[in-house]
């Protein structure tokens, strides 16, 4: 995805990456983790009553230069721009969130990147139990540890994959996907759904997630949850405290 206002050096400065710019797995992993640890998953625009823009130049302006965060279409699109700058092959696929009690449409977007003929699942925008590093698609039915989190990738028919996360000692389905390539514009209906449908979780409540090597911070509605070294802490947030929490905990200024 080539975007006229995307400058790789500015992107690296935004996410705090100072390593080599090489099309290899080491760089792919480092970039993903740096972006994940600096760019929050957030729905402030939805909560402000806006339809989130997934126009690429506006994604760059919002995340790199404001700076803000975003949800899956935004943060994964930004990552795709970096992959293009490095000449790393990739494509988008649609994914079905699976932790809801009822079956949902494929409203999530992930990336399949290819390094030396090997395909890797990359995702920087799934929220509280998203993956933390690329997962090779050939690593099937194995426990995968990333920091203190554990994941599994299932595929029984060679076509349909399911990502699971270990949550409170139980393996929980997170999302399922196949390898049918999508374009960014294919996600316009799903983006509108997530921006405006009253049944969408992003419409129902404020949701912000920011990862770090020791865990994650999650602001869900008015409750701040911090997970550090396997321990969980909760704090209720008032409307008066919210601006300071956004700034100090997530590096965000609502606009």
C-alpha positions, 0 to 999 in steps of 0.5 A: 500500500503506497500512500503519498504522505507515508514517510517511513522515517516518520513512521519509525519515529512515531513507533520508536523503531531504530533498527535495520530496515530489512525485509526479514522476519526480525524486522517484521517482528520488531516493527510489529511489536514497536507499533503495538507498544506505542500505538493504542487500539482505540475507538475515540472517534466512534464514541464521538459519533464519527464514522472512522475514516479508512482513507489511507492518507487520513490514517497516516495523519491521524496515527503518525502526526496527531498522534492518535491510535485506531482500530483494526482497519487503521492500525493494520493499514498503517502497518501495511504501508510500512511493509510496502516500504520494506518490499515485504509482500502481504495481503489483507484477509477478513476475520470473524470475531468468535468470542461473542455468544452469537455468530458474527460477520467477518468484521475484523481485518488481519494481514498475511505477510510473506518472508522467504516463502513463509506466510505469517499472520500479523495483527495489531488491532484485535484488542485485549487478547490480540497477538504480540508478534507474527505467527507462522501459518505452518505452526498449527496446533502448537502452544505459542508463547509471546511474552506472558501470553499464550496462543494457538493456531488451528487449521483442520482443513488447510483453509480455515484458521482459528486463533485461540488465546489462553484466558484465565486458564481456558483456551478461548476462540478469538477469531477465524479467517481464511486466506482469501485476499481482500482490498482495504475498500472491501472493509468499508461496510464492516467499518461503517457497521463498527462505527454506527451499528448500536450492536457494535461493541465500539458504539456501545462503549469506550475501548482502549488497549495499549500493550507493553512487554509486561502486559497491557492496559485496557480502558473499557467504559469507565474501568481501567484494567492493568495486567502486569506480570500476570497480575491484574489491577482495576481502577474505576475512572470518573469523567473528570479523570478521563482526559488525564487517564487518556494522556498519561496511560495511553498517550492520547488527547481526544479530538 
